[in-house]
Amino acid sequence: MVVGRHIIAELYGVKKELISYEDTVKEILESVTEEARFNKVGSMYKQFKPYGVTGVILVEESHISIHTWPEYELVNLDVFTCGDVSKVDKAFELFLERFKPTSYKHQVIDRG
């Protein structure tokens, strides 16, 4: 029995201008959340100095979180949902489109 899907990913070679500041990271996370049809409950972001962002979106289905290291062109991404696992797959595809990493590695864990 599968009750949810969890994707844990590291995106490499992401352009610094996409991941340095809260405004840009927030726009990407919020738009992907909406396009993947998650039911957003709330979100919180932390801007680091001089750059780098941590963010989390709480969704009814579970959560999406991100941690960025612009100096390494690195994004750590976590997308988890209970129920409709196609939402996680769609969100991950959208994140790859938006962040355009030169490479990535990820794990897909079916929970339950």
N, C-alpha and C positions, 0 to 999 in steps of 0.2 A: 504494500500500500504506500503510495507516494502522497504526502500531504503538502509538499512544497518543493521549490527548487531554489538553490542557492548558487550564485555564480560569484566566485572570488577571482579577481583579475589584477594583473600588473600590466600597464600600458607603457611602452618605452618609445622614446623619440617623439614625445608630444611637444608641440611648439610652446615655448615659454609664455607667449602672449595669451594663450588659451587657459593657462593654469596658474598664473601668478597672482591674480587678484579676485577677490570675492565676487565682484559684479559679474565677471565673465563666467566663472565656475557656477555661480548661482543660476544664471540664465540657462546654461546648458542642462544642469540637473533638473530645474523646474520644467523646462520644455520637454525633456525626455520623460519625466514623470507623467506629464499630461498626455503626450503622444502615445505612450504605452498603456494608457488608460488605467493607471493606478488611482486609488482614492486617497488623496493626500490628506493627512491629519495636521501636520505642521512641519516646520523645518528650522534648522539652526546652522549658522555658519560662523567660522572663526578665521579672521584674516591674520596671518603671521607677518612679522616685520623682518626683513624688508619685503618678503613675498612668500607665497605658499598659503594654501587654504585647506581647512578641514570642514566638511559639511555632512549633515545627515538630514534625510527626509524620512519622517515617520509616515507610513501609509497604513491604511486599514489592513492591508495584506501582509505587512511586515516593515521592511526598511530598505533604504538606499544610502550608502555612505561613500565618501571620497576623501582621500588625503593626497595632496599634491606636493611635489618637490621640483619646482621649476629649475633649480640648479642642476638637477639630474635628468630633466625632461621626463619625469616619472609620475604616473598616476596609479594609486592603489584604489581599487573600486570593489564594492561589495553590493550585490543586489540579491535580495531574498524576498520571496513571496510564498504565501500559503495559497492553496486553491489553484487558480488558472496559471499553470507554469508557462504558458505562451507569453505572458506579460514580461517575465524575466528575460526570455529569449529575445523578444522585441526590444526591450530596453537595452540589452547588451549590444544588439546590432546598431541601435541609434547612438549609443555612446561611442562605438567604433567610428561611425560616420562623423560625429561631431569633433572628437578629439584627434582623429586621423593619426594614430600611432604608426611608427615605422615597423613596430613589431609588438607582440603581446603574448602573454601566457595566461591561461585561465584554467580553473577547475569548475566543473559543473557537478554539484552534489544534489541528488534527489533525496529529500528529507522524508523520514517517516519509516 
